[in-house]
Amino acid sequence: MISDNLRQIKANIATAANKAGRDPQTVKLVAVSKYVPIERIQEAVDAGQRLFGENYLQEAAEKIERLQGDISWHFIGHLQSNKAKQAASLFPMVETVDRLKIARALDNQASQLGKELSILIQVNVGREAQKSGVLPEEAPTLLRAIQAETNLKVCGLMTMPPFFDAPEKSRPFFRQLKELADELASKRLFTDNSHVELSMGMSGDYEVAIEEGATIVRVGTALFGSRM
Ligand SMILES: *Cc1c(COP(=O)(O)O)cnc(C)c1O
């Protein structure tokens, strides 16, 4: 049952936060609902979940339209600049910005809509050739340019570390993202440098991510079951 899974995940979040000496309220759960049918998302809403993450714009557009009410959505998929317009219209938060061209396109659309748009910068901490994300050493330049050229609210960083079968193996990557965020905040490159969001951790490793400072965890399978 989705409601049981949700209860369990929230308990795990609280345990991990407490273990790290953090307030569990400082961790937001993004329920990743890609490929999940609307009826099952509705079940999660009925169980109290209000924040969802989607990877594909077409799919997200339909769900956002049909699931009205006090629900919020993060875009967590790969973004091409020709799709930025649609993403900026649909979502209050885009977690996967990794180049200036995308930021500019999002900003254009947001200002046309008179809408405040929040973003995270996706960082490729694992330096994997096939993964999106700015390399850590290129993040300061990207953030400076976004700060200078756009009105986007740059709220923090997001990452997807290399895939491992053991959650402990993700820990160094989460730690690296946290260290990078601290460095960027000390250079005052976020919109609010006293409150920086760190989106890291998925079904297999969100507890480790919380121990390392995650403020947003993105959990799909552990909540909705296998997407197969
Ligand atoms: C699918 C996805 C997730 C959720 O993964 P699970 O392992 O199912 O929890 C999280 N983040 C991103 C960016 C994803 O694409």
The ligand as a MOL file (V3000), in Angstrom:
LIG
                    3D

  0  0  0     0  0            999 V3000
M  V30 BEGIN CTAB
M  V30 COUNTS 15 15 0 0 0
M  V30 BEGIN ATOM
M  V30 1 C 13.5490 8.2360 -11.2640 0
M  V30 2 C 14.3040 9.2530 -10.5050 0
M  V30 3 C 14.3520 9.2390 -9.0980 0
M  V30 4 C 13.6980 8.1670 -8.2440 0
M  V30 5 O 14.3930 6.9770 -8.3040 0
M  V30 6 P 13.9620 5.7430 -7.3680 0
M  V30 7 O 15.1780 4.9060 -7.3510 0
M  V30 8 O 12.7960 5.0840 -8.0350 0
M  V30 9 O 13.6070 6.2730 -6.0390 0
M  V30 10 C 15.0140 10.2730 -8.4690 0
M  V30 11 N 15.6280 11.2490 -9.1450 0
M  V30 12 C 15.6080 11.3020 -10.4930 0
M  V30 13 C 16.2950 12.4210 -11.1900 0
M  V30 14 C 14.9620 10.3000 -11.2100 0
M  V30 15 O 14.9800 10.3490 -12.5490 0
M  V30 END ATOM
M  V30 BEGIN BOND
M  V30 1 1 1 2
M  V30 2 1 2 3
M  V30 3 2 2 14
M  V30 4 1 3 4
M  V30 5 2 3 10
M  V30 6 1 4 5
M  V30 7 1 5 6
M  V30 8 2 6 7
M  V30 9 1 6 8
M  V30 10 1 6 9
M  V30 11 1 10 11
M  V30 12 2 11 12
M  V30 13 1 12 13
M  V30 14 1 12 14
M  V30 15 1 14 15
M  V30 END BOND
M  V30 END CTAB
M  END
